[in-house]
Amino acid sequence: MRTNVLLLLFCIASATAEDTLPRLSGPAPSTFEQMWEGFDPRAEPLETEILKEWEEDGTILKVVRFRIGVFKGRKSLLAAVYGFPQGTKRHSLPGLVQIHGGGQYADHRACVANAKRGYATVSLAWAGRISAPDYQVSPSEVQLFWDGKKGDPRYRVTTDWGAVDGYHAPGRNAGNHFPSAKSAAWTLDDVESPRNSGWFLCALAARRALTFLERQPEVDPDRLGVYGHSMGGKLTVMAAVDKRVKAAAPSCGGISDRDNKSALFRSTIGDEVSLKQIDCPIMFQSPSNDFHGRIGDLPTALSEIRSDEWRVTCSPHHNHQDTPEYEAASILWFDQHLRHDFKWPTTPDTSLLLKTEDGIPVLTIRPDDSRRIVTVDVYYSTQGAFYDQPGQQLNSRYRFWHHAGGTRTEDSWTAALPLETTDAPLWIFANVRYALDHPVAGAGYYYGHYETDVVNLTSRLMKVSAEDLNAANVRATLTPTQLIEEFDGDWEKEWFTYRPKEWARTTNKLNAGRWDPREGSVLSLRLVASQSNTLVIRLDDYVAEVQLSGGRREQAVVLKPADFHDFNDQSLKDFGGVRQLSISALERVRPPRGQQGQVRTFGAAWKGPAPEFHRLEWKSADSE
């Protein structure tokens, strides 16, 4: 008996009767169940404070703060922006928890946009930062709060993690590395423990936010959803294990955190651990080149979840950002599963034929035609790894995706996929763009307004090994070429932009070996510009400005490596190894990592109609 008492005292070093979770000094939780053991998100009072209240665009908005829990004898309080439509009846609204990314803020724009579609939304300030009219909390205001400088006119009450540190960018404690499970003065447990990680603290806070939502008089507690971007995407996956969540939509996160060096972290906080608990409908928003939620992990994530009700939307070439037809997927997912007034088509069925007479693989796509199909497009790459590995951020960000337009044959589309190599795995996905009955508007990943009359649905990512390609006698039929672009047909499908209403475009073609320049080449662009302007061409972090004369005659721009300069005015030595090319009116170049300095701007606002591009190629310097 005496031994048991001593063991209990050893394991619970400094818990009080009020503590949400006991402070552990003995064996740490090593499984999902052990990590969450003893936590009841409904057990403690919320003690909600209203810090500010106002009305905007038909929405009632509040900056609130409520209790997360008590850790090491001190309360932790979460600030948030809460909003819902005016004139709402009791228990009539579905509710959404919105979770920002690493450097972002809780933002009232998410609440306003969602209110217009009939949702109540709580936008969480887990890092302490808030964006609302007359209630701006940037990192400098967070520091004022930490320092208790109430006399400063910029002082604002915000999230208070108390004795633990769930802040990020920056953390309150200089040594606080957000993913770490190591023990420190500011952690919950005295031993390495998943409950020491900021991921666990913020996921716990998100589950408390579900309690806040379900107790609001205007919210239907049986219709709750959660969504978030980047770090908020991972936190969405961690919060979606709560059985109160009826729909989830992580973007750019929640599928790839599988590589932490700590075995304890991987067995508790790793993405696969939470994914295996999810049984609610879930929409994955996964840009093809995202560095954080890597598309190569998406098939594994789909195999891990318990839910059969899932969809994915993958924008080609995008990294950690999206355009409206992809961003709108989340709110339409909630419309189906929480408002019950929209129905998603089923995931496009795809099949791949490798053994063909000409050695060129053919993909067949059979999309659901319950909604009008606008386009069917296929994207494929030989720049993936069969298993995407950690430390491949540059490969993920600059991966080039070939485009193949689908040809319709009755109820299916087919697309030939000519390859430049059979010595690397082949990755393929199909995108089907559907027309919407009415335009959909919302607040995007970074709260910018979007509006779209189409929405994109993506097939399962298909992976084929090099061994399987060669066993099927697939041939490499795409040969090297110095012609980069002729700007005809569907050329823009192999380029991208995050501002589709503007003419600037970017491509990762130069990262694919097919377009490698010969030694001594120059870059040649032929175009027409109706007015005099400055054209900017960017190769990775090197920029060249070109003065164009106006008129209807074609102009030739010829550039040597020395014409391109970086932030420090160092010239490009040669074109070899360049990954990405952009053509625009204006470029902003940031200082290299670790270097201080103001962002430099090249070019200027474009005057007149968009330029007409005719031909982009590598040419021999002697021919120009």
C-alpha positions as CSV (number, residue, x, y, z in Angstrom):
1,M,0.0,0.0,0.0
2,R,2.8,2.4,1.0
3,T,4.5,1.6,-2.4
4,N,1.4,2.5,-4.4
5,V,1.0,5.8,-2.5
6,L,4.6,6.7,-3.2
7,L,4.2,5.8,-6.9
8,L,1.1,8.0,-7.2
9,L,2.9,10.9,-5.6
10,F,5.8,10.4,-8.0
11,C,3.6,10.4,-11.1
12,I,1.5,13.4,-10.1
13,A,4.1,15.9,-9.0
14,S,2.2,19.1,-8.7
15,A,-1.4,18.5,-9.6
16,T,-4.1,20.4,-7.8
17,A,-7.8,19.4,-7.5
18,E,-8.6,22.0,-10.2
19,D,-6.0,20.8,-12.7
20,T,-7.5,19.7,-16.0
21,L,-4.8,17.1,-16.4
22,P,-2.3,15.9,-13.7
23,R,1.3,16.8,-14.1
24,L,3.3,13.6,-14.8
25,S,6.8,12.8,-13.6
26,G,6.6,9.1,-14.3
27,P,5.9,7.1,-17.5
28,A,4.5,9.4,-20.2
29,P,1.5,8.6,-22.5
30,S,2.7,6.5,-25.5
31,T,-0.6,6.0,-27.3
32,F,-3.5,8.2,-28.6
33,E,-5.8,6.8,-25.9
34,Q,-3.3,7.4,-23.1
35,M,-2.5,11.0,-24.3
36,W,-6.2,12.0,-24.2
37,E,-7.0,9.9,-21.1
38,G,-8.8,12.0,-18.4
39,F,-9.6,14.9,-20.6
40,D,-13.3,15.8,-20.9
41,P,-13.8,18.9,-23.1
42,R,-17.2,19.6,-21.5
43,A,-16.3,19.1,-17.9
44,E,-15.0,22.6,-16.9
45,P,-16.8,25.9,-17.0
46,L,-16.1,28.2,-19.9
47,E,-16.1,31.4,-17.9
48,T,-16.5,33.4,-21.2
49,E,-15.5,37.0,-21.3
50,I,-16.6,39.4,-24.1
51,L,-13.7,41.7,-24.8
52,K,-15.4,43.6,-27.7
53,E,-18.7,43.4,-29.5
54,W,-19.9,45.0,-32.8
55,E,-22.0,44.5,-35.9
56,E,-20.7,44.3,-39.4
57,D,-22.4,43.5,-42.7
58,G,-25.3,41.7,-41.1
59,T,-23.1,39.8,-38.7
60,I,-22.9,40.1,-34.9
61,L,-19.3,39.8,-33.9
62,K,-17.5,39.4,-30.6
63,V,-13.9,39.1,-29.4
64,V,-14.2,36.6,-26.7
65,R,-12.0,34.7,-24.3
66,F,-12.9,31.5,-22.5
67,R,-11.2,28.9,-20.3
68,I,-9.1,26.2,-21.9
69,G,-8.2,24.5,-18.7
70,V,-6.0,24.7,-15.6
71,F,-2.4,23.5,-15.9
72,K,0.1,23.4,-13.1
73,G,-2.4,25.3,-11.0
74,R,-2.9,28.2,-13.4
75,K,-5.7,28.9,-15.9
76,S,-5.2,28.9,-19.6
77,L,-7.5,31.2,-21.5
78,L,-8.2,31.2,-25.3
79,A,-9.1,34.4,-27.2
80,A,-11.1,34.1,-30.4
81,V,-13.4,36.0,-32.7
82,Y,-17.0,34.8,-32.8
83,G,-19.6,35.8,-35.3
84,F,-23.1,34.8,-36.5
85,P,-25.8,36.2,-38.7
86,Q,-28.2,38.8,-37.2
87,G,-31.7,37.7,-36.5
88,T,-30.9,34.1,-35.9
89,K,-33.3,31.7,-34.2
90,R,-32.3,29.5,-31.3
91,H,-30.3,26.4,-32.1
92,S,-30.7,27.1,-35.9
93,L,-27.1,27.5,-37.1
94,P,-24.4,25.0,-37.9
95,G,-21.2,26.0,-36.2
96,L,-17.6,26.1,-37.4
97,V,-14.3,26.2,-35.6
98,Q,-11.7,27.9,-37.8
99,I,-8.0,27.4,-36.9
100,H,-5.3,29.7,-38.4
101,G,-1.9,28.7,-39.6
102,G,1.6,29.2,-38.1
103,G,2.1,32.9,-38.7
104,Q,-1.5,33.9,-39.1
105,Y,-4.2,35.5,-36.9
106,A,-7.8,34.8,-35.7
107,D,-9.7,37.0,-38.2
108,H,-13.2,38.5,-38.2
109,R,-13.4,38.1,-42.0
110,A,-13.8,34.4,-41.7
111,C,-16.8,34.9,-39.4
112,V,-18.4,37.5,-41.6
113,A,-18.0,35.4,-44.8
114,N,-19.4,32.3,-43.1
115,A,-22.2,34.2,-41.6
116,K,-23.4,35.2,-45.0
117,R,-23.8,31.5,-45.8
118,G,-25.6,30.8,-42.5
119,Y,-22.9,29.7,-40.2
120,A,-21.7,30.7,-36.7
121,T,-17.9,30.7,-36.6
122,V,-15.3,30.9,-33.9
123,S,-11.9,31.9,-35.2
124,L,-9.2,30.8,-32.7
125,A,-6.3,33.0,-31.6
126,W,-4.2,30.0,-30.3
127,A,-1.0,32.0,-31.0
128,G,-2.5,35.2,-29.4
129,R,-2.8,37.2,-32.6
130,I,-6.2,38.7,-33.6
131,S,-7.3,40.8,-36.6
132,A,-10.5,42.7,-36.0
133,P,-11.6,46.3,-36.3
134,D,-10.1,48.3,-33.4
135,Y,-8.8,45.1,-31.9
136,Q,-5.6,44.3,-33.6
137,V,-3.2,42.0,-31.8
138,S,0.1,41.5,-33.7
139,P,3.2,40.0,-32.3
140,S,4.1,43.4,-30.8
141,E,0.7,43.6,-29.0
142,V,1.2,40.0,-27.8
143,Q,4.5,41.1,-26.3
144,L,2.7,44.0,-24.5
145,F,0.3,41.5,-23.1
146,W,3.0,39.2,-21.9
147,D,4.8,42.2,-20.3
148,G,1.5,43.4,-18.6
149,K,1.9,46.9,-20.1
150,K,-1.8,47.8,-19.6
151,G,-1.0,51.5,-19.8
152,D,0.1,51.3,-23.4
153,P,-2.7,52.4,-25.8
154,R,-1.9,49.3,-28.0
155,Y,-2.4,46.9,-25.1
156,R,-5.1,44.3,-25.8
157,V,-6.2,41.3,-23.8
158,T,-5.6,38.1,-25.7
159,T,-4.8,34.4,-25.2
160,D,-3.1,33.6,-21.9
161,W,-1.6,30.1,-21.8
162,G,-0.7,30.5,-18.1
163,A,1.9,28.1,-16.9
164,V,2.3,26.3,-20.3
165,D,3.3,27.7,-23.7
166,G,1.0,27.1,-26.7
167,Y,2.2,30.3,-28.5
168,H,4.0,30.1,-31.8
169,A,5.8,32.6,-34.1
170,P,7.1,33.5,-31.5
171,G,6.7,31.2,-28.5
172,R,6.7,33.0,-25.2
173,N,9.8,31.1,-24.1
174,A,12.9,31.3,-26.4
175,G,13.6,27.6,-26.2
176,N,10.0,26.5,-27.0
177,H,10.1,24.5,-30.2
178,F,6.4,23.9,-31.0
179,P,6.6,20.2,-32.0
180,S,8.9,19.2,-29.2
181,A,7.7,16.7,-26.6
182,K,10.7,17.4,-24.4
183,S,10.1,18.6,-20.8
184,A,10.9,22.2,-19.8
185,A,9.8,24.8,-17.2
186,W,6.9,25.7,-19.4
187,T,5.6,22.2,-20.2
188,L,2.8,20.3,-18.5
189,D,4.8,17.1,-17.7
190,D,8.3,16.7,-16.2
191,V,9.2,14.0,-18.6
192,E,9.2,13.7,-22.4
193,S,5.5,13.6,-23.1
194,P,3.2,14.3,-26.1
195,R,1.2,16.5,-23.7
196,N,4.2,18.9,-23.6
197,S,3.9,19.6,-27.4
198,G,2.2,22.8,-28.5
199,W,0.2,20.5,-30.9
200,F,-1.5,18.8,-28.0
201,L,-2.2,22.0,-26.2
202,C,-3.7,23.7,-29.2
203,A,-5.7,20.6,-30.2
204,L,-7.1,20.5,-26.6
205,A,-8.0,24.2,-27.0
206,A,-9.8,23.5,-30.3
207,R,-11.9,20.8,-28.6
208,R,-12.8,23.4,-25.9
209,A,-13.8,25.7,-28.7
210,L,-16.3,23.0,-29.8
211,T,-17.7,23.2,-26.3
212,F,-17.9,27.0,-26.6
213,L,-19.8,26.7,-29.9
214,E,-22.3,24.0,-28.8
215,R,-23.3,26.2,-25.9
216,Q,-24.1,29.3,-27.9
217,P,-27.9,29.8,-28.0
218,E,-28.0,30.3,-31.8
219,V,-25.9,27.1,-32.6
220,D,-27.2,23.6,-33.3
221,P,-24.8,21.5,-31.2
222,D,-25.4,18.5,-33.5
223,R,-24.0,20.3,-36.5
224,L,-20.4,21.3,-35.8
225,G,-17.5,21.4,-38.2
226,V,-13.8,22.3,-38.1
227,Y,-11.3,23.6,-40.6
228,G,-7.9,25.2,-40.8
229,H,-4.9,25.9,-42.9
230,S,-1.2,24.8,-42.6
231,M,-0.6,24.3,-38.9
232,G,-4.3,24.8,-38.6
233,G,-4.7,21.9,-41.0
234,K,-2.9,19.6,-38.7
235,L,-4.8,20.9,-35.7
236,T,-8.0,20.3,-37.7
237,V,-7.1,16.6,-38.0
238,M,-6.3,16.5,-34.3
239,A,-9.6,18.2,-33.3
240,A,-11.7,16.1,-35.7
241,V,-11.2,13.0,-33.5
242,D,-13.8,14.6,-31.3
243,K,-17.1,12.9,-31.9
244,R,-19.0,16.2,-31.9
245,V,-17.3,17.1,-35.2
246,K,-19.7,16.2,-38.1
247,A,-17.4,17.5,-40.9
248,A,-13.8,18.5,-41.3
249,A,-11.7,20.3,-44.0
250,P,-7.9,20.5,-43.4
251,S,-5.9,22.5,-46.0
252,C,-2.1,22.1,-46.5
253,G,-1.7,20.1,-43.3
254,G,-2.7,17.0,-41.3
255,I,-1.3,14.4,-43.6
256,S,2.5,14.6,-43.6
257,D,3.8,15.0,-40.0
258,R,5.1,11.4,-39.8
259,D,8.9,12.0,-39.6
260,N,9.6,13.4,-36.1
261,K,12.8,11.9,-34.7
262,S,11.0,11.1,-31.4
263,A,9.3,7.7,-31.5
264,L,7.0,8.9,-28.7
265,F,5.9,11.9,-30.7
266,R,5.2,9.7,-33.8
267,S,3.1,7.3,-31.8
268,T,0.9,10.1,-30.3
269,I,1.2,13.4,-32.2
270,G,2.0,12.0,-35.7
271,D,-0.7,12.7,-38.3
272,E,-1.4,9.1,-38.9
273,V,-2.4,8.6,-35.2
274,S,-5.3,11.1,-35.4
275,L,-6.2,10.2,-39.0
276,K,-6.9,6.6,-37.8
277,Q,-9.5,8.0,-35.4
278,I,-11.4,10.1,-37.8
279,D,-14.8,8.8,-38.8
280,C,-16.5,12.1,-39.8
281,P,-16.8,13.3,-43.4
282,I,-13.6,15.0,-44.4
283,M,-12.4,17.1,-47.3
284,F,-8.6,17.3,-47.9
285,Q,-7.5,20.5,-49.7
286,S,-4.0,19.5,-50.9
287,P,-2.2,21.7,-53.5
288,S,0.1,19.5,-55.6
289,N,3.3,21.2,-54.6
290,D,2.6,22.0,-51.0
291,F,5.7,21.7,-48.8
292,H,3.7,21.1,-45.6
293,G,0.9,18.7,-46.5
294,R,2.7,16.7,-49.2
295,I,0.5,15.2,-51.9
296,G,2.6,12.0,-51.9
297,D,1.1,11.3,-48.4
298,L,-2.5,11.8,-49.5
299,P,-3.2,8.2,-50.6
300,T,-1.9,6.9,-47.2
301,A,-4.0,9.4,-45.3
302,L,-7.1,8.3,-47.2
303,S,-6.3,4.7,-46.3
304,E,-6.0,5.6,-42.7
305,I,-9.2,7.4,-42.0
306,R,-12.2,5.4,-40.8
307,S,-14.7,7.5,-42.8
308,D,-15.8,6.4,-46.2
309,E,-17.2,9.9,-46.8
310,W,-14.2,11.9,-48.1
311,R,-13.2,14.1,-51.1
312,V,-9.9,15.7,-52.2
313,T,-9.2,18.8,-54.2
314,C,-5.6,19.3,-55.6
315,S,-4.6,22.3,-57.5
316,P,-1.7,21.7,-59.9
317,H,1.6,23.5,-59.3
318,H,0.3,25.4,-56.2
319,N,2.3,25.6,-53.0
320,H,0.5,26.5,-49.7
321,Q,-1.9,28.8,-51.6
322,D,-5.0,28.2,-53.8
323,T,-7.4,29.9,-56.1
324,P,-11.2,30.2,-55.7
325,E,-12.3,26.9,-57.4
326,Y,-10.1,25.0,-54.8
327,E,-10.7,27.2,-51.8
328,A,-14.5,26.9,-52.1
329,A,-14.3,23.2,-51.5
330,S,-14.4,23.5,-47.7
331,I,-17.5,25.7,-47.4
332,L,-19.3,23.5,-49.9
333,W,-18.3,20.4,-47.9
334,F,-19.9,22.0,-44.9
335,D,-23.0,23.0,-47.0
336,Q,-23.5,19.3,-47.7
337,H,-22.8,17.8,-44.3
338,L,-24.0,20.6,-42.0
339,R,-26.6,22.6,-43.9
340,H,-27.7,19.7,-46.1
341,D,-28.3,21.9,-49.1
342,F,-25.5,20.9,-51.5
343,K,-24.5,17.5,-52.9
344,W,-20.9,16.8,-54.0
345,P,-20.4,14.5,-57.0
346,T,-18.6,11.3,-56.2
347,T,-14.8,11.1,-56.6
348,P,-13.8,10.6,-60.3
349,D,-13.0,7.0,-61.0
350,T,-9.7,6.5,-62.9
351,S,-8.0,3.5,-64.5
352,L,-4.6,3.4,-66.2
353,L,-3.5,1.4,-69.2
354,L,0.2,0.9,-69.3
355,K,0.6,-1.7,-72.1
356,T,-0.2,0.2,-75.3
357,E,1.0,-0.2,-78.9
358,D,3.0,3.1,-78.9
359,G,4.3,2.7,-75.3
360,I,2.4,5.7,-74.1
361,P,0.2,5.2,-71.0
362,V,-3.5,6.1,-71.3
363,L,-5.6,7.3,-68.4
364,T,-9.4,6.8,-68.4
365,I,-11.5,9.1,-66.3
366,R,-15.2,8.4,-65.4
367,P,-16.5,11.4,-63.5
368,D,-19.9,11.6,-61.8
369,D,-22.1,13.7,-64.2
370,S,-24.7,14.5,-61.6
371,R,-23.5,18.1,-61.9
372,R,-22.5,19.8,-65.1
373,I,-18.9,19.1,-66.0
374,V,-16.9,22.1,-67.2
375,T,-13.5,20.6,-67.8
376,V,-11.6,17.4,-67.3
377,D,-7.8,17.7,-66.9
378,V,-5.1,15.3,-66.1
379,Y,-1.8,16.2,-64.4
380,Y,1.2,13.8,-64.2
381,S,4.8,14.0,-63.1
382,T,7.9,11.9,-63.0
383,Q,9.4,14.1,-60.3
384,G,7.8,12.5,-57.3
385,A,9.3,9.8,-55.2
386,F,7.3,6.6,-54.8
387,Y,7.3,7.4,-51.1
388,D,7.7,11.2,-50.6
389,Q,10.5,11.6,-48.0
390,P,11.2,14.3,-45.4
391,G,13.8,16.9,-46.5
392,Q,12.4,17.1,-50.0
393,Q,10.8,20.5,-49.7
394,L,12.4,21.8,-52.9
395,N,11.4,18.8,-54.8
396,S,7.8,19.2,-53.6
397,R,7.7,22.9,-54.2
398,Y,9.1,22.9,-57.8
399,R,7.8,19.6,-59.0
400,F,6.6,20.0,-62.6
401,W,3.3,18.5,-63.7
402,H,2.6,17.8,-67.3
403,H,-1.0,18.6,-68.5
404,A,-3.1,16.3,-70.6
405,G,-6.5,17.4,-71.7
406,G,-9.2,14.7,-71.6
407,T,-10.9,13.6,-74.8
408,R,-14.6,12.6,-74.2
409,T,-15.9,9.2,-75.3
410,E,-19.5,8.7,-74.2
411,D,-19.4,8.6,-70.4
412,S,-15.7,8.8,-70.0
413,W,-12.6,10.8,-70.9
414,T,-9.2,9.5,-72.0
415,A,-5.8,11.1,-71.9
416,A,-2.5,10.0,-73.3
417,L,0.5,10.5,-71.0
418,P,3.7,10.8,-72.9
419,L,6.8,10.6,-70.7
420,E,10.3,11.9,-70.8
421,T,11.7,9.1,-68.7
422,T,10.7,5.6,-67.4
423,D,13.4,5.6,-64.7
424,A,11.3,7.4,-62.2
425,P,7.9,6.8,-60.6
426,L,4.9,8.3,-62.4
427,W,2.3,10.2,-60.3
428,I,-1.1,11.1,-61.8
429,F,-4.3,12.8,-60.8
430,A,-7.4,14.0,-62.7
431,N,-9.3,17.2,-61.9
432,V,-12.9,17.7,-62.8
433,R,-14.3,21.2,-62.6
434,Y,-18.1,21.4,-62.0
435,A,-20.4,24.3,-62.6
436,L,-22.2,25.6,-59.5
437,D,-25.9,26.6,-59.5
438,H,-24.9,30.0,-58.0
439,P,-21.6,31.7,-57.4
440,V,-20.0,30.9,-54.0
441,A,-18.1,33.5,-52.0
442,G,-16.0,33.1,-48.9
443,A,-12.8,34.0,-47.0
444,G,-9.8,32.0,-48.3
445,Y,-6.9,30.3,-46.6
446,Y,-5.4,33.8,-45.7
447,Y,-8.9,35.4,-45.4
448,G,-8.9,37.1,-48.8
449,H,-12.3,37.3,-50.4
450,Y,-12.9,34.8,-53.2
451,E,-15.8,34.1,-55.5
452,T,-16.3,31.3,-58.0
453,D,-19.0,29.7,-60.1
454,V,-17.0,26.4,-60.5
455,V,-15.5,24.0,-58.0
456,N,-12.8,21.4,-58.5
457,L,-12.9,17.7,-57.5
458,T,-9.8,15.5,-57.7
459,S,-9.3,11.8,-58.2
460,R,-7.2,9.6,-56.0
461,L,-3.5,10.3,-56.6
462,M,-2.2,7.3,-58.6
463,K,1.5,6.2,-58.2
464,V,3.3,3.8,-60.6
465,S,6.8,2.6,-59.9
466,A,9.6,2.8,-62.5
467,E,9.7,-1.0,-62.3
468,D,6.0,-1.3,-63.3
469,L,6.5,1.2,-66.1
470,N,9.4,-0.8,-67.6
471,A,7.7,-4.1,-67.1
472,A,4.8,-2.8,-69.2
473,N,7.2,-1.6,-71.9
474,V,6.3,2.0,-71.5
475,R,8.6,4.2,-73.6
476,A,10.1,7.6,-73.1
477,T,8.7,9.5,-76.0
478,L,9.2,13.1,-74.9
479,T,12.6,14.3,-76.2
480,P,14.7,17.2,-75.0
481,T,13.8,20.6,-76.5
482,Q,15.0,24.2,-76.3
483,L,11.5,25.4,-77.0
484,I,10.0,26.2,-73.6
485,E,6.6,27.6,-74.6
486,E,4.6,28.6,-77.8
487,F,1.7,30.1,-75.7
488,D,-1.0,28.3,-77.7
489,G,-3.8,25.9,-76.8
490,D,-3.9,25.0,-73.1
491,W,-0.4,26.4,-72.4
492,E,-1.6,28.0,-69.1
493,K,-2.4,24.6,-67.6
494,E,1.4,24.0,-67.2
495,W,1.8,27.5,-65.7
496,F,0.1,28.9,-62.6
497,T,-0.9,32.0,-60.7
498,Y,-2.5,32.9,-57.4
499,R,-4.1,35.9,-59.1
500,P,-6.0,34.5,-62.1
501,K,-7.5,37.9,-63.0
502,E,-4.0,39.2,-63.7
503,W,-1.8,38.1,-66.7
504,A,1.4,37.2,-64.8
505,R,2.3,33.5,-64.9
506,T,4.8,31.1,-63.4
507,T,6.0,27.6,-64.5
508,N,8.2,24.9,-63.1
509,K,9.1,23.6,-66.5
510,L,12.8,24.5,-66.0
511,N,12.9,22.0,-63.2
512,A,12.1,19.2,-65.6
513,G,15.2,17.9,-67.5
514,R,13.4,18.1,-70.8
515,W,13.9,21.9,-71.0
516,D,17.5,22.1,-69.8
517,P,19.4,24.8,-71.7
518,R,22.5,24.0,-73.8
519,E,25.8,25.5,-72.5
520,G,26.1,29.1,-73.6
521,S,22.4,29.6,-74.3
522,V,20.5,32.8,-73.9
523,L,16.8,33.1,-73.0
524,S,14.6,34.5,-75.8
525,L,11.1,35.8,-75.5
526,R,9.0,37.1,-78.4
527,L,6.0,39.2,-77.5
528,V,3.8,42.2,-78.4
529,A,3.1,45.0,-75.9
530,S,0.7,47.8,-77.0
531,Q,2.2,50.3,-74.6
532,S,5.6,51.0,-73.2
533,N,6.2,49.1,-70.0
534,T,8.7,47.3,-67.9
535,L,8.6,43.5,-68.2
536,V,10.0,41.4,-65.4
537,I,11.4,37.9,-65.9
538,R,12.3,36.0,-62.8
539,L,14.4,32.8,-62.5
540,D,14.2,31.5,-59.0
541,D,15.5,34.4,-56.9
542,Y,17.1,36.3,-59.8
543,V,15.3,39.0,-61.6
544,A,15.7,40.8,-64.9
545,E,13.9,44.0,-65.9
546,V,13.3,44.7,-69.6
547,Q,12.1,48.0,-71.1
548,L,9.4,47.4,-73.8
549,S,8.4,49.8,-76.5
550,G,4.7,50.1,-77.3
551,G,3.1,49.1,-80.5
552,R,1.8,46.2,-82.5
553,R,5.1,45.0,-83.8
554,E,6.6,41.9,-82.3
555,Q,9.5,42.5,-80.0
556,A,12.4,40.2,-79.1
557,V,13.7,40.0,-75.6
558,V,17.1,38.3,-75.3
559,L,18.7,37.8,-71.9
560,K,22.0,36.4,-70.7
561,P,22.6,35.0,-67.2
562,A,24.4,38.2,-66.2
563,D,21.2,40.2,-66.9
564,F,19.6,38.5,-63.9
565,H,20.3,39.8,-60.4
566,D,19.4,38.7,-56.9
567,F,18.5,40.7,-53.7
568,N,22.2,41.5,-53.2
569,D,22.7,42.5,-56.9
570,Q,24.8,39.4,-57.5
571,S,24.3,38.2,-61.1
572,L,23.3,34.7,-62.2
573,K,26.3,32.7,-63.2
574,D,24.5,30.4,-65.6
575,F,21.1,29.0,-66.4
576,G,21.9,25.5,-65.2
577,G,19.9,24.3,-62.2
578,V,17.1,27.0,-62.5
579,R,13.8,25.5,-61.3
580,Q,11.1,28.2,-61.8
581,L,10.4,30.9,-64.3
582,S,8.0,33.8,-63.9
583,I,6.8,36.5,-66.4
584,S,5.2,39.5,-64.8
585,A,4.9,43.3,-64.5
586,L,6.2,43.4,-60.9
587,E,8.2,41.1,-58.6
588,R,9.1,41.4,-54.9
589,V,12.4,39.8,-53.8
590,R,13.0,39.1,-50.1
591,P,16.4,39.1,-48.5
592,P,17.9,35.6,-48.2
593,R,17.1,33.6,-45.1
594,G,19.0,34.9,-42.1
595,Q,19.7,38.3,-43.7
596,Q,18.0,41.6,-42.7
597,G,16.6,44.1,-45.2
598,Q,13.6,45.5,-46.8
599,V,11.8,43.7,-49.6
600,R,13.0,44.9,-53.0
601,T,10.5,45.7,-55.8
602,F,11.3,45.2,-59.5
603,G,9.1,46.5,-62.3
604,A,5.9,48.6,-61.9
605,A,2.2,48.6,-62.4
606,W,1.4,47.5,-66.0
607,K,-0.2,50.0,-68.3
608,G,-2.7,49.1,-71.0
609,P,-3.8,45.6,-72.3
610,A,-2.0,42.5,-71.3
611,P,1.0,41.5,-73.4
612,E,0.7,38.8,-76.1
613,F,3.4,36.2,-75.7
614,H,4.5,34.3,-78.8
615,R,7.5,32.2,-78.2
616,L,9.8,31.4,-75.2
617,E,13.0,29.4,-75.9
618,W,16.7,28.8,-75.2
619,K,18.8,30.0,-78.2
620,S,22.4,29.9,-79.1
621,A,24.1,33.3,-78.2
622,D,25.6,33.3,-81.7
623,S,22.1,33.2,-83.3
624,E,21.0,36.5,-81.6
